[in-house]
């Protein structure tokens, strides 16, 4: 089974420019983005068996990644709504 890409550009390809702008101008977004990026790489290494760990740990990390993605998505949507209004 192929491993899905979960980086933000693959998750939100239509918001590529917004993501870049927010990374450059919003410290909170940039911090969350970095946390998400690092967590995504960790999960990917575990899923591709470069690193080994317990299933419980992997699931915990995936839940953290999902929570960060939800927060980042909300910021992206709010920003895009503010520039179109």
C-alpha positions in Angstrom: 0.0 0.0 0.0 1.5 3.4 -1.0 2.2 5.9 1.7 0.1 9.1 1.2 1.8 12.5 1.2 0.4 14.7 4.0 2.5 17.8 3.6 0.4 21.0 3.5 1.0 21.6 -0.2 -0.4 18.2 -1.1 -3.2 18.7 1.4 -4.2 22.2 0.2 -2.7 22.6 -3.3 -5.1 25.5 -4.1 -3.7 27.4 -1.1 0.0 27.2 -2.0 0.4 30.9 -2.2 -1.5 31.5 1.0 0.6 29.0 2.9 3.8 30.7 1.7 2.4 34.2 2.7 1.3 33.0 6.1 4.7 31.3 6.8 6.4 34.6 6.0 4.0 37.0 7.9 2.4 35.1 10.7 4.7 33.7 13.5 2.0 31.5 15.0 1.2 29.9 11.6 4.9 29.5 10.9 5.4 27.7 14.3 2.4 25.4 13.7 3.6 24.8 10.2 7.1 23.7 11.4 5.6 21.4 14.0 3.3 19.9 11.4 6.2 19.5 9.0 8.4 17.8 11.6 5.6 15.5 12.7 4.8 14.6 9.2 8.4 13.5 8.5 8.4 11.5 11.7 5.2 9.7 10.8 6.4 9.1 7.3 9.7 7.5 8.6 7.7 5.2 10.9 5.2 4.3 8.2 8.1 3.5 5.7 9.8 1.4 8.5 12.9 3.6 8.6 12.1 3.9 12.3 10.3 1.5 14.5 7.9 2.2 17.3 4.7 1.0 18.9 1.4 1.2 17.1 0.1 3.3 19.9 2.9 5.9 19.5 2.2 6.1 15.8 -1.5 6.6 16.3 -0.8 9.3 18.9 1.5 11.1 16.4 -1.1 10.8 13.7 -3.7 12.4 15.9 -1.3 15.2 16.8 -0.7 15.7 13.0 -4.4 15.8 12.3 -5.0 18.4 15.1 -2.2 20.6 13.7 -3.6 20.2 10.2 -7.1 21.3 11.5 -5.5 24.4 13.1 -3.5 25.3 10.0 -6.5 24.7 7.8 -8.6 27.1 9.9 -6.0 29.8 9.7 -5.7 29.3 5.9 -9.5 29.5 5.4 -9.8 32.6 7.6 -7.0 34.4 5.7 -8.4 33.5 2.3 -11.9 34.6 3.4 -10.5 37.9 4.7 -8.8 38.7 1.3 -11.9 37.9 -0.8 -14.3 39.9 1.3 
